[in-house]
Amino acid sequence: MGDLTTPHDAFFKVTFGDKDVAQDFLKHYLPAQIANVVDLNYLTKENNSFVDERFKESFTDMLYKTKINGEDGYIYFLFEHKSYQDPLVILQLLRYIVRIWEEKYDRKANRLPIIIPMVIYHGESKWNVQTKLINLIKGIDELPEETKKYIPVYEYELYDLSPFGQVMIVGLAMTKVVLEVMQLVMITDTKKFRQAMRKVLEDIAQLPEDKFERFVEACITYILSVRDDVDIGTIEKESKEILSERSDVIMSVAERLRNEGRLEGEAKGRLEGRLEGRLEGKIEFVLKNLSKKFGRRFTKEMKEKIQKADEKTIDYIGENLLDISLEQLKEVLK
């Protein structure tokens, strides 16, 4: 297959692939009781990816090995960067965890390692997808306790960096810069975006020397790749005021990116292409899940109507996938 690397994918791999960032993030964001048994001194990045090929445009993953309660264990990051939430992401995540278990199974001891799953999300809307598998089971509240032993007890930690999330950004400067930039690229209000940009630059000024240029390049490339309403001149102007002496590094990075052609391309064309691709992705997602839900009752005529529907209609269907009936769907598509 072709290269499926996206700006989100590239940014996450550069930043969370840095052991110091991952270590500091886990130190500040793991639940306290979990943090007490995770020894971050043993944190080591693994190189494998477990995400299905067809989902790599929407998800990036990263696996770290460490000691958990004195035994070998793993922290599994799943970075969800599509604009559309998948209500079944919990099943995708479980599938990836099983793959890790299959790879890390200790045949001699006949044991599996513990894996702590963590989802980092920074889409356009607040995360409203279930984090506990048991809560997806139909009629779970009415089921006799004896039957619940057949249901996997499983959940994941969620970090919602969307404009409506409640995550408070803390940690070392490098960690704050990474999380702030993830939030920054999703802010649509121009005034709030500029304020957030200045905060990012203030924290960039605090980056250690050995990470400064690499992180600056990653941040600038990411922002300019995702946002069409921002140009390198704006970033250069703000950085001169805030970074003073260190602003020359941003000028150098910007010039190098220009020479490599990574900042070229007409903004209008990029914007139209991205919006078109986003809607196509939403339509594909809705079609796939409605086909699973309704089977043969989901007719060719209904599929054609969805392919011609506007984004508002597609969004409504997507947000109500779990609850919408076939009759309600027909009404929406009239």
Buried (B, 14 or more C-beta within 10 A) or exposed (E): EEEEEBBBBBBBBBBBBBEBBBBBBBBBBBEEEBEEBBEBEEBEEBEEBBBEEEBBBBBBBBBBBBBBEEEBBBBBBBBBBBBBBBBBBBEBBBEBBEBBEEEBEEEEEEEBBEBBBBBBBBBBBEBEBBBEBBEBBEEEEEBEEEEEEEEEEBBBBBBBBBBEBEBEBEBBBBBBBBBBBBBBBBBEEEEEBBEBBBBBBBBBBEBEEEBBBBBBBBBBBBBBBBBBEBEBEBBBEBBBEBBEEBBEBBBEBBEEBEEEEBBEEEEEEBEEEBEEEBBEBBBEBBBEBBEEBBEEEBEEEBBEBBEEBEEEBBBEBBBBBEEBEBEEBEEBBE
